Amino acid sequence: MKKAIRNITCALSAVMCLGLVSGCSCRDVYFTTGLSDNDIFKIDGVATSRQEAMLYLTCEKNLYETSYGSEIWEHEVSEGTTLTDYVKNIVKERLAQVSALNQLAKKNKITLSEKEEKKIKRAAQAFYEGLSDEEIEYMDIELEDVDEAYSKYALAEKVYSELTKDIEPEVSDADALVIKVQSIYIKTYSVDAEGNITEYSKEEKKDAKQKAKDLLSQVKEEDADFYEIASKYSDAEEVEYVFGKGEMVEEFEEAAYLLKDDQISKLVTTDTGYYIIKCIEDYMIEETQANKESIIAQEKDKGFKEVYEPFLDSVTSEFNDKVWNEIDFKESKNVTTCNFYDIYNSYMSE
């Protein structure tokens, strides 16, 4: 079950980040106790309320339950950490990030425009009016709480945007190129039941290399089905790979990028075994463009962190463990709202 839960957290990680500050990671913030019963934490004296936390938590909770059911919460992601704890920790980090970015906005005199504030009010109204009485009671919120949460969220996005707007790195298609290949892998090591790795002897490596050579001859035969042969004989769990530069073993990557569509490589030797590679697509247009955008976002992130991380070192933080620990994911069949981000994005993109 733990493996399944890990897969769940990976599958929904992208959903949980919808609308959040692109490329911006928040380091751990040190928290202490001593706040009011309605404050989750304060950063530089500015509080984040329980109501704001419930907006985030309820949305995340329902996104998970929509896909996997309400019974998942007591299962462990890792030893001693339930999925409830995991999601709460993620939300806590997001809330701290938004709050810290709002303080950074003040420092840099970045504010929301009148147009942005109007969009936020309309979004808050739409979200609040779509809630049932039971959902309002469950989160203990009023319209003003939604408006405040959206305002802080929007300002967090804006401060990142403003501080990175002049960072426009040039990334070529060659730098961002994403390709698709199939491969056969013959390993030169063994793994025992405890996970210990033992390198093959010289004689075993010789046999492995001969096996790889025989397979290379086989896949080059007329009408040979590379995928079928790879699926049958490869020591790797995967046969097909889509990747960009810097993502694969160096020898594998160098050989793969030399190939054109339908070409098959020579035998590729690595420290752990032998590869035979067939190029399926030597230029994946949409994936290359997406990778280019990702590289640009990473460069923007680097520039942003030069401002953000020193700022984090200068702020003071307090966290209310008592209030936070009292929040649970009690079942409530009629509390199903999960469109907190969707409504925000819809109105802000107008």
Residue pairs with C-beta under 8 A, 6 or more apart in sequence:
1 75
1 76
2 75
2 76
2 77
2 78
5 72
5 75
5 76
5 77
5 83
6 77
8 64
8 67
8 68
8 72
8 83
9 77
9 83
9 86
11 67
12 63
12 64
12 67
15 63
16 60
16 63
16 90
18 341
18 342
18 345
19 153
19 157
19 341
19 344
19 345
20 94
20 97
20 157
21 97
21 98
21 101
21 156
21 157
21 160
22 160
22 297
22 300
23 160
23 297
23 298
23 300
23 301
23 304
24 97
24 101
24 160
24 301
24 304
24 308
25 301
25 305
26 93
26 94
26 96
26 97
26 100
26 312
27 309
27 312
28 93
29 43
29 96
29 100
29 312
29 315
29 317
29 319
30 317
31 41
31 317
31 318
31 319
31 321
32 317
32 318
32 319
33 318
33 319
33 320
33 321
33 322
34 318
34 320
35 41
35 42
35 47
35 318
35 319
35 320
35 323
36 47
36 320
37 322
37 323
38 49
38 50
38 51
38 323
39 47
39 48
39 49
39 50
39 320
39 323
40 47
40 48
40 49
40 50
40 52
40 53
40 92
40 95
40 319
40 320
40 323
40 324
41 47
41 48
41 95
41 96
41 99
41 317
41 318
41 319
41 320
42 48
42 317
42 318
43 96
43 99
43 100
43 103
43 315
43 316
43 317
44 103
44 315
44 316
44 317
45 316
46 99
46 102
46 103
48 95
48 96
48 98
48 99
49 145
49 148
50 140
50 323
50 327
51 139
51 140
51 141
51 142
51 145
51 149
52 95
52 145
52 148
52 149
52 152
53 91
53 92
53 95
53 324
53 327
54 138
54 139
54 140
54 141
54 327
55 139
55 141
55 145
55 146
55 149
55 340
56 91
56 94
56 95
56 149
56 340
57 87
57 88
57 91
57 327
57 329
58 135
58 138
58 139
58 335
58 337
58 338
58 340
59 337
59 338
59 339
59 340
59 341
60 87
60 90
60 91
61 87
61 329
62 335
62 336
62 337
62 338
63 338
64 72
64 83
64 87
65 72
66 336
66 338
70 331
72 83
73 82
73 83
73 84
73 329
74 82
74 83
74 84
75 82
75 83
76 82
76 83
77 83
77 85
77 86
84 328
84 329
88 324
88 327
92 324
96 317
97 156
98 152
98 153
98 156
99 152
100 308
100 311
100 312
100 315
101 155
101 156
101 159
101 160
101 308
102 152
102 155
102 156
102 159
103 311
103 315
104 159
104 307
104 308
104 311
105 111
105 155
105 156
105 158
105 159
107 311
108 159
108 162
108 163
110 155
110 158
110 159
110 162
111 155
112 120
112 151
112 154
112 155
112 158
116 154
116 158
116 348
117 151
119 347
119 348
119 350
120 147
120 150
120 151
120 154
120 347
120 348
121 147
122 347
123 150
123 343
123 344
123 346
123 347
123 348
124 143
124 146
124 147
124 150
125 143
126 343
126 347
127 146
127 150
127 339
127 340
127 343
127 344
128 136
128 141
128 142
128 143
128 146
130 337
130 339
130 343
131 337
132 334
132 335
134 332
134 334
134 335
135 334
135 335
135 336
135 337
136 142
138 332
138 335
150 344
153 344
154 344
154 348
160 304
163 303
163 304
163 307
163 308
164 300
164 301
164 303
164 304
167 299
167 300
167 303
167 304
168 296
169 295
169 296
169 299
171 292
171 295
171 296
173 283
173 288
173 292
175 245
175 292
175 295
176 244
176 245
176 288
176 289
176 291
176 292
176 295
177 244
177 245
177 257
177 283
177 288
177 291
178 242
178 243
178 244
178 284
178 287
178 288
178 290
178 291
179 242
179 243
179 256
179 257
179 279
179 280
179 281
179 282
179 283
179 284
180 240
180 241
180 242
180 279
180 280
180 281
180 284
181 240
181 241
181 256
181 259
181 277
181 278
181 279
181 280
182 226
182 227
182 230
182 239
182 240
182 241
182 277
182 278
182 280
183 230
183 234
183 236
183 239
183 241
183 252
183 275
183 276
183 277
183 278
184 212
184 215
184 219
184 226
184 229
184 230
184 233
184 234
184 239
184 275
184 276
185 234
185 235
185 236
185 273
185 274
185 275
186 208
186 209
186 211
186 212
186 215
186 233
186 234
186 235
186 273
186 274
186 275
187 208
187 235
187 272
187 273
188 199
188 200
188 204
188 205
188 208
188 272
188 273
188 274
189 197
189 198
189 199
189 200
189 272
189 273
190 197
190 198
190 200
191 197
191 198
192 198
200 208
208 273
208 274
209 267
209 274
211 233
212 267
212 273
212 274
212 276
213 267
215 229
215 233
215 276
216 264
216 266
216 267
216 276
218 224
218 229
219 226
219 229
219 230
219 264
219 276
219 278
220 264
226 264
226 278
227 239
227 240
230 239
230 276
231 239
235 273
240 280
241 248
242 284
242 287
243 253
244 287
244 288
244 291
245 253
245 257
246 253
247 253
248 256
249 270
249 272
251 268
251 269
251 270
251 275
252 268
252 270
252 275
252 277
255 265
255 266
255 268
255 275
255 277
256 265
256 277
256 279
258 265
259 265
259 277
259 278
259 279
259 282
260 279
260 282
261 279
261 280
261 281
261 282
262 278
262 279
262 280
263 278
263 279
264 276
264 277
264 278
264 279
265 275
265 276
265 277
265 278
267 274
267 275
267 276
268 274
268 275
268 276
268 277
